[in-house]
């Protein structure tokens, strides 16, 4: 991508619920390059953009404009993926992060937020992507399916297991490291004690992220959550 075009030939549309980095991983897959190569091409054309970490939070206006031109996507659709815009009262310390030893990762892991995932959501996604809620450390169960989120591939332990497919290719639900079926990685809920209480804590967190007036309640939750986990 050192000689990247001013505008990419292939640019999938962002999904309204996904992370910015999830969309960029899909853009990279559509153009048959790694995310690191995609960002090199972007910076070759538009200067030092997407250099802050994590890229998913507090996206500068210059970065939005560069991505808009590079990917031929309206700026407002890119801005809508910014976690700071989604959840204005979010403390960035609640974002999951990859370990520092992923520094040379071709998927730019240290520049992205980390994610957990719901296997049932993965099973139903027509296009595999990372839901923005999966990047929050305070949410440990799926708000839709009410099951625990998985932090890695259950078979090999890969912390960044999702495979992002190129345009017009079927969605792949296989771990990119070991090839196991991530959508089949169901969890036996009967073995989880206090699952109702844990879900209630997660629901309160979700509400507090959107309605700051109840953040006082959330301040009391972490000690209880640590006991439930």
N, C-alpha and C positions, 0 to 999 in steps of 0.2 A: 504493500500500500504506500510505498515511498513516493510513487508517482500517481497519487490518488487523483481521481477526477474532481472537479469542483462540485459536482453533484453525483451521488451514487446511482448506479443503474437500477438497483433493487432496494426498496425501502418499505418494509411492512408497516402497516398502520399501528400506532400504539393501542394497547388495550387499556381501557379506562381505569382498571383496578390494579395494573401492574406497576412494578418499580421501574424507574428510569433505566437502571442497569439491566433489568430483564429485557426491556425493549431493545437496548443496544446490543445485547447478546443475540437477539433474534435478527437484528440488522446485520450483524457480523456473519451469522450463519447464512443469511440470504445472499450475501456476497462472497461466501466460501472463504472467509478469512477468520482469524482469531480476533477477539476483542482488542487485544493489544495492537494488532496490525491496523484495525479500524481506527483506533484512537491516534495512531501515528499518522495515518493518512489525513485525519481531520485536522491535526495540529500542523501538518505540512501545508495545508491549504489555508487555515484560519488562525494560525498562531497558537499561543499557549492557552488552550481551553481544556476544561475537564481535568484540571490538575489538582483540585482540592479533594480531600477524602473525608467522608464518603461522597461520591458523586451524586448519590441519591438525595442528599439533603442540602437545601439552601443553594440552588443552582443560580449562578450569576447570569445577568441579562446577556452578556456577551456570549456565554456558552449556549444559551437558548437560541440566540440568533444564528450562531455558527451551525448548530445542529439542524435548525430549520432549513438553512440553505443547503447543507450537505445531504440531508435526507429528504428534502422536499416535503416537509411536514409543517403545518401552521404552527407558529410559536406558541399559541395558547394551548395547543394539544400537548406540547412538550412541557410547558410550564405546569400543566395540570398533574404531571407525574411526580413533581417535587414533593418530598415528604413534608417539608416545612409548610408548604401551601396546603397539603391535605390535612395536616394536624398541627395548627399553629402553636398549640400549647405543649407540644411534645418536647420532652427533655432528650437531647441527642444521646445522653448516656444510656437510654433504654434501647438503642439500636444494637442489634447483633453485629459482631465484627469477626472477620477471619483472623487467624493468628498471623503474626509478623513473618513467620517462615514461609508464607505463601507469596513473598515479595516478587519472585520471578515468574509467577503464574501467568500463562498466556491469556487467562480470563480476567486478569487484573483484579484478583480477589481483594487485595489490601485497599483498593480504591473503591470497593463496593461494600454495601452492607451485606451481611450474611443472612441466610434465610432458613427457616424450618419449612416443612410442607405437609399438607394433608393428602394422604394417598387416595382418598375418595374424590377430592377435588381434582387431583391429577388424572384420575380415571375418566372424569367427565369433561375435561378441557379439550375443545377442538384444536386449540393452539396452546402448547405448553408454555406457561409463563409463571412468574413469581408474583403472587398476590402481595400487595404492600403490607398487609397486616402480618404476614409471615416474618417480617424483619424486626418485629418488636419483642424484646425479651420478656415483657410482662404478659404476653399472650401465648399460652402454652397449649391451648385447645382450639380446634376449628370452630369458628362462630356459626358455621352452617351445619356441619355434620356432628359437632359436639364430641369429637374424638381427639386424642392427643396429637399434636403436631410432631412429626419426626424431624430430628435435628441432623440426620445424616442417612446414608443408605444403610438399612438394617443388615445387609449381607457383608459389605466390605468396609463400612465406616466412612465412605467418601463424604466430606462435608459440603460439597458443591455438586450434587449428583445429577441435576436435571439436564436433559439433552434438548437443545434448541434446534429445531429443524429448519432447513432451507424452505423457501417459498415453494408451494405446490407439492411438497413431500408430506406424507402422512406423519402425524404427531408421533414422536417416539417417547414411550413411557419407561424406557430402560435406563438404568444407571449408566452414566457415561464412562464409569470406571470399570465395573464388573459385568454389566449387561443384565443385571437382575431386574425384574419387573417391579418398579416402584409403586405402581398402582395396586399391586397385589399385597403390599406390605401392611396388612390390617393389624390392628391392635386389639387384644382381648380386654375389653373394658371391665369385665367382671373381676379382674385381678387388681383393679385400681381402687384403692380406698378413698373415701371422701370425694368421689368424682363429682358429685353434685355441688359440693362446696367449692371445688376448684373451678368448675364451670361458672359458678356465681361470681367468683372473684374476677374471672376473665371478662364476664359481662359488665361488671362495674368498671373495670379498666377501660373497656371500649367506650362506655358512656362518658367516662371522665376525660378521655382524649378529645371528645367532641364538645363537651360541656364543662368548661373550667370551673364552674361554680361548685362542682362536687369533687374538686381535686383534694379538698381537705380529707374526704373519706379515703381517697386513694393513698394518701400519705400514711394511713394506718394499716394498709393492706400488706406491704412487703413482708413483715414479720410473720403474719399468718400464712402467707403464701409459702414461705420457706418451710414452715412446719408441714403444710399439706403435700408438698412435693417430696 
